[in-house]
């Protein structure tokens, strides 16, 4: 039975790694060009992987995979362990490495022209991986760069959403299901 279970990752991202992201954005053209080819290969491998994952996934997981939140500002994140261990993230704070009890988790985003909340039904604690040592110092708002959805145990619909932010951190959210609530913002006059 347990052979079907994949451990939560020790390395945060499988395809769009922080190391590869830094190489793609290198000031050295040779490094950036070589990394760009590797990025394209990783993107193709991820698309192939995602097709397998989505075969058994609920529609909401597929919708999350299709959504593009690149460069969306993270305006908050909240965990509520059913009233036992509440935690609230605001942009100046940091997520603890593990939230003690499974709970709903919400990420609030402000992509251009809209406000979005992702509400996850989690099956374990949200994990935070700190930036790799090579990651440059970051100040300013936290932006969503790239994400990956992975399957942990398909028979029970257990998934993991990994998100790389411009701070170099990676959040890993183990979830059963996710609901996206979106509000279109009026254009400024």
C-alpha positions in Angstrom: 0.0 0.0 0.0 2.6 2.6 1.0 4.6 2.0 -2.2 1.9 4.1 -3.9 2.7 7.1 -1.7 5.4 9.5 -2.8 7.0 11.4 0.0 6.7 15.2 0.0 9.6 16.5 -1.9 13.0 17.2 -0.3 13.8 19.3 -3.4 11.1 21.9 -3.8 10.5 22.1 -7.6 10.9 19.2 -10.0 10.8 21.0 -13.3 11.1 24.8 -12.8 13.8 24.7 -10.2 15.2 27.9 -8.6 18.7 27.0 -9.9 17.4 26.7 -13.5 15.4 30.0 -13.1 18.6 31.8 -12.0 20.6 30.4 -15.0 17.9 31.4 -17.5 18.1 34.9 -16.1 21.9 35.0 -16.0 23.7 38.1 -17.2 26.1 35.7 -19.0 24.5 35.1 -22.5 26.2 31.6 -22.9 24.8 30.4 -19.5 21.3 32.0 -20.2 21.1 30.5 -23.8 22.1 27.0 -22.6 19.6 27.3 -19.7 16.8 28.5 -22.0 17.1 25.2 -23.9 17.0 23.3 -20.7 14.0 25.4 -19.6 12.1 24.4 -22.8 12.9 20.7 -22.2 11.7 21.1 -18.6 8.5 22.8 -19.7 7.8 20.0 -22.2 8.5 17.3 -19.6 6.2 19.1 -17.2 3.4 19.2 -19.8 3.8 15.5 -20.3 3.8 14.8 -16.6 0.8 17.0 -16.0 -1.3 15.1 -18.6 -0.7 11.9 -16.5 -1.6 13.8 -13.3 -4.8 15.3 -14.6 -6.1 11.9 -15.9 -7.4 11.1 -12.4 -7.7 14.6 -11.0 -10.9 16.6 -10.3 -11.8 19.3 -12.7 -10.7 22.0 -10.2 -7.1 20.7 -10.3 -7.1 20.9 -14.1 -8.5 24.4 -13.9 -5.7 25.3 -11.4 -3.1 23.8 -13.8 -4.5 25.9 -16.7 -4.6 29.2 -14.7 -1.7 31.6 -15.1 -0.7 33.6 -12.1 2.8 34.5 -13.3 3.8 37.9 -11.7 0.6 38.0 -9.6 1.2 39.8 -6.2 0.6 37.6 -3.2 -1.5 39.8 -0.9 -1.9 37.2 1.8 -2.0 33.5 2.9 -4.1 32.0 5.7 -4.2 28.6 7.3 -6.9 27.8 9.9 -6.5 24.4 11.5 -10.1 24.2 12.5 -9.7 26.7 15.3 -6.7 24.9 16.9 -3.6 26.5 15.3 -4.6 29.6 13.3 -1.9 31.2 11.2 -2.1 34.2 9.0 0.5 35.4 6.5 0.8 39.0 5.5 3.4 40.1 2.8 6.0 41.1 5.4 5.8 37.7 7.2 7.0 34.2 6.5 5.2 30.8 6.5 6.4 28.4 9.1 8.1 25.3 7.8 5.1 23.1 8.8 1.6 23.8 9.8 0.8 21.3 12.6 -2.7 20.0 11.6 -4.4 19.7 8.2 -6.7 22.6 7.5 -8.0 24.8 4.7 -5.4 27.1 3.2 -6.0 30.3 1.2 -3.7 32.3 -1.0 -4.9 35.7 -2.0 -3.5 37.1 -5.3 -3.8 40.3 -7.3 -3.0 39.5 -10.9 -3.5 42.4 -13.2 -7.1 43.5 -13.5 -8.5 41.0 -10.9 -8.4 39.7 -7.4 -8.2 36.0 -6.9 -8.4 33.7 -3.9 -7.3 30.0 -4.1 -8.8 28.0 -1.3 -7.2 24.6 -0.8 -8.6 21.6 1.2 -5.2 20.4 2.5 -4.3 16.9 3.8 -1.1 17.9 5.5 0.9 21.0 6.6 2.0 23.6 4.1 5.8 23.6 3.7 8.1 26.5 3.0 11.5 26.0 1.4 13.8 29.0 1.9 15.7 30.5 -1.0 18.8 28.7 -2.3 22.0 30.4 -1.2 22.7 31.8 -4.7 19.3 33.6 -4.8 19.7 37.4 -4.8 18.4 39.4 -1.9 14.7 40.3 -2.4 12.8 43.4 -1.3 9.4 44.5 -2.4 6.1 42.6 -3.0 6.1 38.8 -3.2 5.3 37.7 -6.8 4.2 34.3 -8.1 6.8 33.1 -10.7 6.1 29.5 -11.6 4.2 26.5 -10.2 3.9 22.8 -10.6 1.1 20.4 -9.7 2.1 16.8 -8.7 0.2 13.7 -7.7 1.1 12.0 -4.5 -1.5 9.3 -4.2 -3.9 9.1 -7.1 -6.3 6.5 -5.5 -7.1 9.0 -2.8 -6.9 12.2 -4.9 -3.9 13.6 -3.0 -2.0 16.3 -4.9 0.8 18.8 -4.2 1.0 22.3 -5.5 4.5 23.8 -5.5 5.0 27.5 -6.1 8.2 29.4 -6.8 8.1 33.1 -5.8 10.4 36.0 -6.7 11.7 35.8 -3.1 13.3 32.5 -4.0 11.0 30.7 -1.6 9.0 27.7 -2.7 5.7 26.8 -1.0 4.4 23.3 -1.1 0.7 22.8 -0.5 -0.6 19.2 -0.2 -4.2 19.3 -1.2 -7.3 17.2 -2.1 -9.2 19.9 -3.9 -9.0 23.6 -4.6 -11.6 26.3 -5.3 -10.7 29.5 -7.2 -12.7 32.6 -6.4 -12.1 35.5 -8.8 -13.3 39.1 -8.9 -12.7 41.3 -11.9 -11.6 44.7 -10.7 -13.0 47.8 -12.4 -10.6 49.8 -14.5 -9.3 53.0 -12.9 -11.0 56.2 -14.2 
